[in-house]
Amino acid sequence: MVVFPNAKINLGLHILRRRADGYHDIETLMLPVDWNDILEVVPSRGHTDRLVTTGRAIDCAPEQNLVMKALRLLREVADFPPVDIYIHKIIPDGAGLGGGSSDAAFLLKAVNLLFDLGLTEPALAAVAGRVGADCPFFIYNRPAVCSGVGTEIELVKSPVPEGTWVVVSKPDVSVSTREAYSGVTPMERDMALISLLRSTEPSDWPGMVSNDFEMFVASAHPAIAAEKESIAAAGAWYASMSGSGAAVYGLFDKYPAVPESSRRRVCQLGAVKPYAI
């Protein structure tokens, strides 16, 4: 079975408070975008699970990959034979686009279908939540408010119209989640993010809807700010950093006249299907 794990962007990202467990409570609206890896899972020819990766380099051993972590956790709730997994990496890492989390979530969905395990989306999301904070979003793979540490999912109607064009660009820098969190000060909000988005005109978002990571991360990595300025100059009516960076994106009413590359993708909201098979 071949599936196509896609990326996501964050429309607003608020760091609300530091938790007793050392993590942070957040709220963000995630939107799927069609910048995709390629993942194939087949019954193994041997007696153990195996992972083979091509494309962009992955800076970890196969057994530490989130895909293998997801596979091990899935075996705690379901019985299925060993598998061979092949991933061709296209989505940039260190970007705040959720590429690794998407691969893990799509592995769960693919194995569920391949072996007819019968697990529901909430059941798969429960497993995905143990893999990583972004993983449950990709189980549903639809516009959603993600809160708590990012694993609490509320599916919503996107405040951005389907068909809106998006330029997603990853400057030649990488940002770790640890680095991003080191520069933010949590702050409670009077209004929930989704309420803010619904109660304001999109034309007002540039001055009102923010990513709390962006000020620190973009100041530490000027290439991020420069890329955001470039996208805004191309006609985006809203531009922001995604997640903890380093990718930035811009929203456009019409197809943007910007060149695509291995680090820049032009997408259209609404093009992603939940399973992307």
Backbone bond lengths (Angstrom), bond angles and torsions (degrees), N, CA, C in turn:
res aa  C-N    CA-C-N  psi(-1)  N-CA   C-N-CA  omega(-1)  CA-C   N-CA-C  phi
1 M - - - 1.467 - - 1.519 109.36 -
2 V 1.323 115.80 133.18 1.458 122.17 179.63 1.524 108.93 -113.13
3 V 1.324 117.09 129.37 1.459 123.09 176.33 1.524 108.41 -129.02
4 F 1.317 115.25 165.97 1.462 120.54 -172.71 1.530 110.10 -127.74
5 P 1.332 117.71 82.29 1.468 121.02 -179.62 1.522 111.19 -58.24
6 N 1.314 115.70 129.29 1.466 120.80 -176.30 1.525 111.60 -105.79
7 A 1.303 114.97 168.83 1.460 122.15 178.84 1.529 110.07 -89.51
8 K 1.327 115.61 178.85 1.463 122.62 174.62 1.516 108.58 -140.08
9 I 1.338 114.92 159.73 1.456 120.75 169.16 1.525 107.83 -124.55
10 N 1.323 115.87 158.10 1.464 122.31 178.50 1.520 109.74 -107.57
11 L 1.329 116.43 122.21 1.456 121.11 172.79 1.529 107.03 -97.78
12 G 1.320 115.67 97.11 1.461 121.52 -172.84 1.509 110.67 78.42
13 L 1.330 116.56 141.34 1.460 121.36 176.99 1.519 107.34 -153.99
14 H 1.341 115.62 112.21 1.452 121.53 -178.10 1.525 110.34 -109.07
15 I 1.333 116.47 128.98 1.458 122.31 173.25 1.525 106.08 -95.20
16 L 1.315 117.33 107.61 1.462 121.31 -168.72 1.517 113.58 -86.96
17 R 1.335 116.15 -45.28 1.476 119.02 -174.01 1.524 109.64 -163.02
18 R 1.320 115.00 155.04 1.468 120.93 172.70 1.521 108.07 -89.70
19 R 1.308 116.31 133.66 1.450 122.39 -177.12 1.521 111.22 -89.65
20 A 1.326 114.94 163.79 1.470 120.05 178.88 1.519 111.66 -63.35
21 D 1.352 117.44 -26.48 1.464 120.68 -179.35 1.526 112.98 -84.13
22 G 1.342 117.04 3.24 1.458 120.75 178.51 1.508 114.44 94.05
23 Y 1.333 117.52 -14.81 1.462 121.16 176.77 1.529 109.01 -84.37
24 H 1.337 116.23 -178.69 1.454 120.89 -179.43 1.521 110.47 -124.49
25 D 1.331 115.57 145.57 1.458 121.08 169.55 1.524 108.06 -85.25
26 I 1.324 115.33 132.82 1.457 120.95 -178.84 1.523 109.77 -129.50
27 E 1.309 116.17 170.62 1.457 121.92 164.03 1.523 107.08 -143.27
28 T 1.318 115.61 134.84 1.451 120.78 -179.13 1.514 109.00 -156.26
29 L 1.306 116.49 152.25 1.459 121.11 172.61 1.517 107.51 -101.93
30 M 1.331 116.30 119.42 1.461 120.82 178.58 1.523 109.68 -102.43
31 L 1.326 115.00 139.09 1.455 122.60 177.96 1.524 108.50 -126.60
32 P 1.351 118.25 130.69 1.466 119.64 177.24 1.526 111.21 -74.18
33 V 1.320 116.20 141.78 1.467 121.70 175.81 1.529 108.71 -130.77
34 D 1.329 115.29 151.31 1.462 119.58 -171.41 1.530 113.24 -91.01
35 W 1.316 115.25 62.40 1.470 123.80 164.95 1.517 103.98 -111.06
36 N 1.335 117.47 114.30 1.458 120.57 -161.85 1.522 114.27 -123.14
37 D 1.341 114.76 144.13 1.455 122.03 160.59 1.532 107.89 -86.90
38 I 1.314 116.33 175.39 1.468 122.18 174.77 1.526 107.67 -123.90
39 L 1.318 116.78 125.42 1.460 121.38 -178.09 1.527 109.10 -128.05
40 E 1.310 116.12 127.48 1.467 121.79 175.53 1.525 108.78 -118.99
41 V 1.322 116.78 134.84 1.461 121.84 176.06 1.518 107.73 -130.08
42 V 1.340 115.68 129.44 1.461 122.26 -178.63 1.529 108.51 -137.86
43 P 1.324 117.61 155.21 1.463 119.14 173.95 1.522 110.26 -55.76
44 S 1.320 116.27 137.59 1.458 120.84 -175.29 1.522 111.96 -69.47
45 R 1.323 115.19 146.78 1.462 120.68 172.50 1.521 110.97 -81.42
46 G 1.332 116.09 -12.61 1.461 120.91 -179.78 1.509 111.31 -113.30
47 H 1.321 114.80 -151.15 1.463 120.39 -175.47 1.524 112.79 -114.62
48 T 1.343 116.90 5.01 1.466 120.94 -179.22 1.521 109.40 -135.55
49 D 1.320 115.98 160.90 1.460 121.46 174.90 1.530 109.64 -71.76
50 R 1.319 115.44 147.61 1.468 119.94 -178.52 1.521 109.04 -142.11
51 L 1.337 116.36 139.24 1.461 122.54 177.91 1.519 109.65 -121.96
52 V 1.335 115.89 129.09 1.459 122.63 176.43 1.524 107.35 -124.15
53 T 1.329 117.55 128.76 1.463 120.86 179.89 1.520 110.83 -120.19
54 T 1.323 114.97 144.87 1.466 122.86 174.44 1.522 107.40 -135.00
55 G 1.324 116.29 178.51 1.459 120.15 -179.86 1.518 111.26 82.55
56 R 1.312 117.00 -139.35 1.458 121.01 179.95 1.527 110.22 -58.49
57 A 1.315 116.00 140.98 1.461 120.73 -179.26 1.520 110.71 -66.52
58 I 1.334 115.69 140.91 1.453 122.47 176.59 1.519 107.94 -110.28
59 D 1.321 116.01 122.81 1.465 120.66 -172.35 1.530 111.66 -90.28
60 C 1.337 115.75 56.87 1.468 119.68 173.22 1.524 108.04 -163.35
61 A 1.318 115.18 158.47 1.457 120.44 177.95 1.530 109.30 -69.90
62 P 1.347 118.38 151.60 1.468 120.63 -178.36 1.522 113.80 -52.51
63 E 1.333 117.80 -40.50 1.463 119.52 -176.94 1.527 112.43 -69.45
64 Q 1.357 117.18 -15.76 1.463 120.93 178.25 1.529 112.62 -95.33
65 N 1.327 116.39 -6.69 1.460 120.44 -179.46 1.523 110.09 -64.14
66 L 1.335 117.28 143.12 1.465 120.79 179.99 1.524 112.54 -59.54
67 V 1.321 117.00 -28.62 1.466 120.43 177.74 1.525 110.50 -62.82
68 M 1.322 116.79 -43.36 1.463 120.01 179.94 1.526 110.78 -71.34
69 K 1.330 117.11 -34.80 1.464 120.16 175.08 1.524 109.95 -62.32
70 A 1.330 116.46 -43.17 1.464 120.57 178.43 1.524 110.92 -62.22
71 L 1.315 116.68 -40.87 1.459 120.89 -179.86 1.531 111.08 -62.93
72 R 1.331 115.93 -44.24 1.469 119.62 179.20 1.532 111.24 -62.71
73 L 1.335 116.97 -41.59 1.457 119.93 -179.82 1.525 111.75 -69.12
74 L 1.325 116.66 -34.65 1.465 119.33 177.82 1.516 111.23 -65.14
75 R 1.322 117.30 -33.35 1.476 120.46 179.27 1.535 111.79 -67.20
76 E 1.331 117.17 -17.31 1.462 119.55 177.20 1.524 112.16 -74.67
77 V 1.346 116.66 -18.24 1.464 119.61 -177.41 1.532 112.99 -120.12
78 A 1.324 117.53 -7.18 1.461 120.25 -178.43 1.517 109.82 -150.33
79 D 1.321 116.07 152.35 1.465 122.08 -179.48 1.522 108.89 -107.61
80 F 1.314 117.01 126.18 1.466 121.73 177.64 1.521 108.17 -156.81
81 P 1.321 117.35 158.59 1.466 120.67 -174.81 1.521 112.31 -74.07
82 P 1.346 117.04 167.58 1.463 120.68 176.59 1.529 111.36 -58.27
83 V 1.337 115.61 152.07 1.462 120.67 -178.38 1.526 110.65 -132.56
84 D 1.306 114.42 154.65 1.460 122.60 168.55 1.526 107.32 -104.41
85 I 1.321 115.96 132.21 1.461 121.92 -177.47 1.521 108.76 -120.82
86 Y 1.326 115.57 132.00 1.460 121.60 177.94 1.528 107.80 -123.39
87 I 1.331 116.34 124.26 1.463 120.86 179.39 1.525 109.00 -122.08
88 H 1.323 115.71 127.39 1.459 120.80 170.32 1.526 106.74 -105.42
89 K 1.338 115.90 110.77 1.463 121.71 -174.22 1.530 111.02 -82.90
90 I 1.332 114.73 125.56 1.460 122.37 177.59 1.525 110.32 -124.14
91 I 1.337 117.56 -40.66 1.459 121.66 179.02 1.534 109.01 -64.60
92 P 1.321 118.24 129.26 1.476 119.50 179.12 1.525 111.53 -63.63
93 D 1.335 115.82 147.95 1.463 119.56 174.63 1.527 109.26 -97.33
94 G 1.335 116.22 172.41 1.452 120.00 -175.93 1.509 112.10 57.34
95 A 1.359 115.55 34.25 1.454 120.42 -169.86 1.522 114.22 -120.19
96 G 1.346 118.22 -15.63 1.450 119.63 -173.46 1.514 112.57 76.18
97 L 1.333 116.82 22.09 1.463 121.95 -179.44 1.522 112.55 -104.99
98 G 1.339 117.09 -4.46 1.459 120.62 174.71 1.514 115.63 74.99
99 G 1.321 118.19 22.54 1.466 120.28 -175.53 1.514 113.98 -57.90
100 G 1.330 117.80 -47.93 1.459 120.40 -179.65 1.517 112.24 -66.05
101 S 1.331 116.11 -39.40 1.459 120.34 178.20 1.519 110.98 -65.59
102 S 1.316 116.41 -38.94 1.462 120.91 178.57 1.526 110.89 -64.03
103 D 1.323 116.66 -43.15 1.472 119.93 177.05 1.526 110.43 -56.67
104 A 1.333 116.82 -45.23 1.460 120.94 -178.50 1.522 111.29 -64.62
105 A 1.343 116.72 -44.63 1.461 120.16 -179.30 1.528 111.33 -65.16
106 F 1.317 116.71 -40.81 1.464 119.39 -179.80 1.525 111.33 -70.07
107 L 1.335 117.32 -29.99 1.466 119.51 173.33 1.523 109.73 -61.32
108 L 1.336 117.13 -44.50 1.463 120.67 178.43 1.522 110.75 -59.88
109 K 1.331 116.77 -45.30 1.459 120.17 -178.84 1.522 111.52 -66.50
110 A 1.329 116.20 -39.62 1.463 119.85 -178.62 1.524 111.61 -66.65
111 V 1.337 117.30 -45.27 1.465 120.44 178.98 1.531 110.44 -63.74
112 N 1.318 116.37 -38.79 1.464 120.70 177.75 1.532 111.07 -58.79
113 L 1.326 116.58 -42.07 1.461 120.60 179.26 1.526 112.09 -75.98
114 L 1.326 116.01 -42.95 1.462 120.63 -175.37 1.520 111.89 -60.36
115 F 1.314 116.61 -39.80 1.463 120.63 -176.58 1.532 112.91 -108.03
116 D 1.337 115.33 12.06 1.471 121.13 175.51 1.538 110.45 50.12
117 L 1.341 115.28 52.58 1.456 120.06 -177.40 1.530 112.51 -74.57
118 G 1.321 116.86 -23.12 1.457 120.55 176.49 1.515 115.28 76.60
119 L 1.327 117.27 18.74 1.465 119.90 179.85 1.530 110.08 -79.08
120 T 1.314 116.72 135.80 1.457 122.14 179.04 1.523 110.84 -77.53
121 E 1.322 116.52 167.20 1.461 119.87 176.16 1.524 111.84 -57.38
122 P 1.350 119.40 -46.56 1.473 117.92 177.63 1.527 113.13 -60.06
123 A 1.338 117.34 -36.04 1.465 120.02 179.04 1.532 110.21 -67.67
124 L 1.320 116.88 -42.16 1.459 119.89 177.15 1.527 110.80 -66.64
125 A 1.335 116.83 -37.87 1.461 119.82 179.34 1.522 111.17 -65.02
126 A 1.336 117.27 -33.51 1.463 120.35 177.53 1.520 110.76 -63.99
127 V 1.329 116.76 -40.40 1.466 120.56 175.08 1.523 109.91 -66.52
128 A 1.323 116.47 -45.22 1.464 121.25 -177.64 1.520 111.60 -60.84
129 G 1.341 116.84 -34.84 1.458 119.95 179.74 1.505 113.27 -63.47
130 R 1.330 116.87 -24.05 1.464 120.82 176.82 1.530 111.81 -82.70
131 V 1.342 116.14 -13.06 1.464 120.61 179.39 1.522 110.29 -84.12
132 G 1.336 116.69 -47.87 1.452 120.59 -177.23 1.507 110.69 -176.26
133 A 1.333 115.62 163.91 1.462 120.47 -170.72 1.527 113.18 -65.14
134 D 1.329 118.66 -36.02 1.460 120.30 -177.33 1.524 113.15 -84.22
135 C 1.322 117.17 -14.92 1.468 120.31 -170.11 1.530 114.23 -60.64
136 P 1.347 120.60 -44.31 1.472 118.47 -178.58 1.521 113.47 -58.57
137 F 1.339 117.57 -34.41 1.463 119.49 178.70 1.526 111.06 -55.43
138 F 1.333 116.76 -42.08 1.461 120.23 -175.20 1.529 112.65 -74.93
139 I 1.324 118.27 -15.49 1.463 119.55 171.50 1.527 109.03 -64.89
140 Y 1.327 116.77 -45.91 1.467 121.08 178.90 1.524 111.28 -81.30
141 N 1.332 116.73 -39.89 1.459 123.90 173.74 1.529 112.54 55.22
142 R 1.318 114.82 40.08 1.459 121.95 177.05 1.526 107.69 -135.51
143 P 1.337 118.94 161.22 1.470 119.64 179.97 1.522 110.66 -51.13
144 A 1.330 116.06 131.13 1.468 119.40 -174.48 1.514 110.58 -154.07
145 V 1.331 114.84 143.96 1.454 121.16 167.66 1.525 106.89 -84.22
146 C 1.305 116.39 124.64 1.464 122.04 -179.45 1.531 107.46 -111.95
147 S 1.319 115.75 126.79 1.456 120.26 -175.25 1.521 110.02 -135.84
148 G 1.350 116.29 -169.20 1.460 119.07 -169.61 1.514 107.93 64.44
149 V 1.315 117.92 -132.52 1.464 120.45 174.72 1.527 110.71 -85.18
150 G 1.325 115.84 6.05 1.463 122.06 -179.18 1.511 112.70 115.34
151 T 1.334 116.79 -6.06 1.467 121.37 -174.00 1.527 113.54 -96.52
152 E 1.343 117.48 -7.47 1.469 120.15 177.36 1.522 107.88 -90.41
153 I 1.328 116.07 118.94 1.454 121.95 -168.59 1.524 111.00 -112.99
154 E 1.324 116.10 127.50 1.462 121.90 171.99 1.526 107.83 -124.40
155 L 1.330 115.86 110.01 1.459 119.65 179.02 1.524 109.19 -69.60
156 V 1.332 116.24 135.06 1.459 121.41 -176.79 1.526 109.72 -138.38
157 K 1.311 114.99 162.73 1.454 120.18 170.45 1.520 107.35 -76.80
158 S 1.310 116.39 128.14 1.462 119.26 -177.32 1.519 110.88 -65.29
159 P 1.333 117.34 135.22 1.464 119.92 174.62 1.530 112.29 -75.09
160 V 1.329 116.47 -8.46 1.461 121.18 176.42 1.528 107.76 -98.52
161 P 1.315 118.97 125.36 1.465 120.81 -175.97 1.529 112.38 -60.89
162 E 1.350 115.72 142.11 1.458 119.29 171.77 1.522 108.27 -59.86
163 G 1.315 115.19 144.87 1.455 120.38 -177.80 1.511 113.51 95.16
164 T 1.358 117.16 -12.61 1.461 120.23 175.21 1.529 109.23 -60.68
165 W 1.314 115.78 133.44 1.463 120.05 178.52 1.524 110.19 -83.26
166 V 1.322 115.40 143.88 1.457 122.00 -178.58 1.523 108.97 -130.62
167 V 1.306 116.27 130.26 1.465 121.76 168.37 1.518 107.18 -102.17
168 V 1.322 117.04 121.69 1.457 122.86 177.03 1.519 107.53 -113.54
169 S 1.316 116.71 127.12 1.458 120.23 -174.43 1.525 110.82 -136.40
170 K 1.319 116.28 135.96 1.465 122.44 179.60 1.533 108.99 -113.75
171 P 1.346 117.65 105.13 1.462 119.48 174.88 1.534 110.78 -59.36
172 D 1.300 116.25 166.05 1.465 121.41 -176.15 1.524 111.02 -80.84
173 V 1.330 115.80 51.83 1.457 123.04 173.14 1.517 106.92 -141.08
174 S 1.327 116.54 158.21 1.456 121.21 176.20 1.516 109.18 -125.41
175 V 1.328 115.70 146.88 1.460 121.63 -178.20 1.519 108.11 -128.16
176 S 1.321 117.16 125.86 1.459 120.43 176.19 1.524 109.44 -83.74
177 T 1.316 116.12 153.61 1.462 120.46 177.47 1.528 110.58 -60.19
178 R 1.329 116.34 -38.30 1.466 120.02 179.54 1.520 110.80 -61.40
179 E 1.334 117.10 -44.18 1.458 120.12 178.64 1.521 110.48 -61.72
180 A 1.331 117.23 -43.54 1.460 120.56 -177.24 1.526 111.51 -62.30
181 Y 1.332 116.67 -44.24 1.460 119.84 -178.79 1.523 112.35 -68.87
182 S 1.329 117.29 -24.39 1.471 119.82 -177.64 1.519 112.34 -66.62
183 G 1.325 116.90 -17.73 1.461 119.34 -175.17 1.512 114.65 -110.53
184 V 1.339 118.63 11.16 1.464 119.74 -178.68 1.529 111.14 -114.06
185 T 1.313 114.58 150.35 1.460 121.56 173.90 1.521 107.61 -114.24
186 P 1.335 118.45 116.31 1.467 120.65 -178.23 1.525 111.23 -57.19
187 M 1.340 115.34 146.65 1.462 119.89 -179.56 1.521 109.88 -149.71
188 E 1.331 116.46 124.85 1.460 121.35 176.31 1.534 109.47 -67.43
189 R 1.332 116.56 150.54 1.461 121.53 178.45 1.525 109.90 -115.80
190 D 1.344 116.16 147.79 1.460 120.99 177.41 1.524 111.75 -75.49
191 M 1.336 116.43 -25.52 1.455 121.05 -176.46 1.522 109.62 -128.54
192 A 1.327 116.65 135.69 1.458 120.86 176.80 1.522 109.50 -62.09
193 L 1.320 116.24 148.18 1.462 121.36 -176.92 1.522 111.72 -57.21
194 I 1.337 117.91 -46.18 1.466 119.49 -176.84 1.523 110.06 -64.86
195 S 1.330 118.13 -33.76 1.462 121.06 176.74 1.524 110.57 -66.22
196 L 1.332 115.94 -40.22 1.460 120.60 176.93 1.518 110.66 -61.01
197 L 1.320 116.79 -45.57 1.463 120.64 -178.95 1.523 111.62 -64.19
198 R 1.321 116.23 -38.89 1.466 119.90 -177.10 1.522 112.85 -77.00
199 S 1.324 117.09 -23.97 1.461 120.25 -174.83 1.522 113.20 -97.90
200 T 1.312 117.30 1.01 1.464 120.69 -179.84 1.519 110.07 -124.29
201 E 1.302 115.64 155.08 1.462 121.04 175.27 1.524 109.60 -75.46
202 P 1.339 117.40 139.61 1.468 119.00 177.89 1.527 113.52 -52.80
203 S 1.320 116.69 -30.54 1.471 119.08 179.46 1.530 112.01 -65.21
204 D 1.357 116.24 -19.37 1.465 120.00 179.01 1.527 113.01 -92.28
205 W 1.329 117.93 -8.83 1.458 120.07 -175.90 1.524 114.56 -58.65
206 P 1.351 119.19 -37.76 1.472 117.55 -178.13 1.518 113.96 -54.13
207 G 1.321 119.35 -30.00 1.447 120.45 -179.75 1.510 114.39 -98.87
208 M 1.346 116.50 -2.06 1.459 119.22 -172.46 1.525 114.43 -126.68
209 V 1.323 117.51 -31.02 1.472 121.78 -174.65 1.522 108.30 -105.19
210 S 1.325 116.05 116.81 1.464 119.59 -171.50 1.525 111.73 -131.27
211 N 1.312 114.07 161.46 1.462 123.79 171.78 1.527 106.25 -105.91
212 D 1.334 116.63 116.29 1.464 119.84 -174.83 1.524 113.45 -62.53
213 F 1.317 117.94 -20.81 1.461 120.36 178.75 1.526 111.97 -76.26
214 E 1.333 116.89 -24.18 1.460 119.84 -162.72 1.526 114.09 -65.24
215 M 1.319 118.06 -42.96 1.467 119.25 -175.18 1.525 111.21 -58.14
216 F 1.332 116.49 -47.28 1.463 119.59 -178.65 1.525 111.62 -71.33
217 V 1.335 116.46 -48.45 1.463 119.94 -174.56 1.529 111.12 -65.14
218 A 1.324 116.98 -43.56 1.462 119.69 -178.67 1.521 111.88 -68.62
219 S 1.345 117.42 -31.67 1.467 119.12 177.36 1.527 110.77 -71.86
220 A 1.345 116.40 -31.94 1.464 119.95 178.43 1.522 111.77 -77.23
221 H 1.334 116.41 -23.21 1.477 121.43 -178.70 1.523 108.50 -131.07
222 P 1.330 118.08 86.73 1.473 121.36 -175.93 1.529 114.00 -55.26
223 A 1.326 118.31 -24.53 1.466 119.99 179.77 1.520 111.21 -63.04
224 I 1.327 116.82 -28.44 1.461 120.54 178.96 1.524 109.70 -69.04
225 A 1.318 116.58 -48.52 1.461 120.33 178.25 1.520 111.08 -61.57
226 A 1.317 116.91 -39.29 1.469 120.64 -179.14 1.534 110.38 -65.36
227 E 1.332 117.23 -40.24 1.462 119.97 180.00 1.527 110.73 -68.15
228 K 1.328 116.69 -39.42 1.470 119.62 176.84 1.528 110.10 -61.53
229 E 1.314 117.51 -43.69 1.462 121.22 179.14 1.523 110.78 -62.47
230 S 1.331 116.92 -37.75 1.458 121.24 179.55 1.527 111.03 -64.68
231 I 1.344 116.00 -42.02 1.463 120.27 179.57 1.522 110.50 -67.87
232 A 1.320 117.40 -41.49 1.457 120.37 177.63 1.526 110.93 -62.44
233 A 1.318 116.12 -39.53 1.466 120.53 179.67 1.524 112.08 -66.18
234 A 1.335 116.96 -22.85 1.464 121.30 179.02 1.524 112.11 -79.76
235 G 1.339 116.92 -3.56 1.455 119.98 174.69 1.505 115.89 114.88
236 A 1.342 118.73 10.12 1.462 120.57 179.08 1.522 109.90 -66.00
237 W 1.338 116.62 136.42 1.469 119.00 177.21 1.527 111.83 -87.55
238 Y 1.334 115.99 -10.72 1.466 120.81 171.52 1.514 107.04 -152.13
239 A 1.323 116.90 137.29 1.463 121.32 178.15 1.522 108.64 -139.65
240 S 1.335 116.54 145.76 1.453 120.99 -176.97 1.520 109.90 -161.24
241 M 1.311 115.76 164.11 1.450 121.27 168.77 1.519 108.40 -80.68
242 S 1.315 117.26 148.32 1.461 121.56 178.11 1.520 110.07 -99.77
243 G 1.336 116.14 132.10 1.451 120.71 176.73 1.514 111.73 55.50
244 S 1.328 115.45 -136.06 1.461 120.84 178.91 1.525 112.32 -90.38
245 G 1.358 117.17 10.54 1.456 122.01 178.34 1.530 111.55 84.17
246 A 1.310 116.01 171.49 1.447 128.07 17.16 1.532 114.45 -100.17
247 A 1.332 118.57 1.94 1.457 120.32 -178.09 1.524 111.10 -71.05
248 V 1.326 115.05 147.77 1.457 122.36 172.79 1.519 107.51 -126.08
249 Y 1.324 115.62 161.52 1.460 119.40 179.36 1.524 109.45 -143.70
250 G 1.327 114.98 161.73 1.453 121.71 174.21 1.506 109.92 -136.24
251 L 1.329 117.23 146.02 1.460 123.77 178.73 1.522 108.94 -102.57
252 F 1.339 116.37 134.90 1.459 122.55 -174.47 1.523 110.13 -131.27
253 D 1.339 116.19 145.91 1.460 120.74 176.54 1.520 112.33 -78.23
254 K 1.327 117.44 -25.80 1.460 121.01 179.81 1.519 109.00 -134.42
255 Y 1.323 115.92 168.07 1.464 119.86 -176.86 1.530 109.43 -56.21
256 P 1.323 117.11 123.94 1.471 120.11 -175.04 1.524 112.08 -79.66
257 A 1.297 114.80 140.88 1.462 120.77 179.31 1.516 109.68 -88.40
258 V 1.325 115.96 69.25 1.463 121.63 177.18 1.523 108.28 -129.32
259 P 1.324 118.40 143.69 1.464 120.29 -178.76 1.522 111.81 -74.36
260 E 1.333 116.32 140.30 1.461 120.92 174.37 1.530 109.19 -88.56
261 S 1.327 115.68 156.10 1.460 122.09 178.34 1.511 107.81 -157.69
262 S 1.340 116.23 -174.05 1.463 119.73 177.32 1.513 112.17 -66.91
263 R 1.333 117.10 -15.52 1.463 121.99 -179.74 1.524 112.93 -112.58
264 R 1.312 117.68 1.59 1.462 120.23 -178.71 1.518 109.07 -140.91
265 R 1.329 115.32 132.79 1.453 121.54 -176.23 1.524 109.88 -131.99
266 V 1.345 116.76 137.61 1.454 122.47 172.55 1.522 107.57 -101.47
267 C 1.333 116.16 122.89 1.461 122.67 -176.45 1.523 109.26 -124.84
268 Q 1.336 114.45 170.93 1.460 119.98 175.03 1.514 108.82 -133.21
269 L 1.318 118.05 124.45 1.457 121.37 -177.89 1.523 109.96 -63.36
270 G 1.323 114.45 139.88 1.460 121.21 -177.14 1.503 113.58 94.84
271 A 1.349 117.28 -5.63 1.466 120.53 -178.28 1.532 112.75 -80.75
272 V 1.341 117.10 -19.60 1.458 120.90 -176.34 1.524 110.15 -85.49
273 K 1.324 115.77 132.27 1.457 121.70 172.86 1.518 108.17 -98.75
274 P 1.358 117.75 150.68 1.464 120.26 -172.56 1.523 114.99 -51.67
275 Y 1.352 118.29 -41.77 1.448 118.92 -178.87 1.513 112.87 -97.28
276 A 1.318 117.52 -19.45 1.472 122.28 178.12 1.513 112.69 49.47
277 I 1.347 116.71 41.98 1.472 120.92 -179.07 1.531 109.26 -88.77
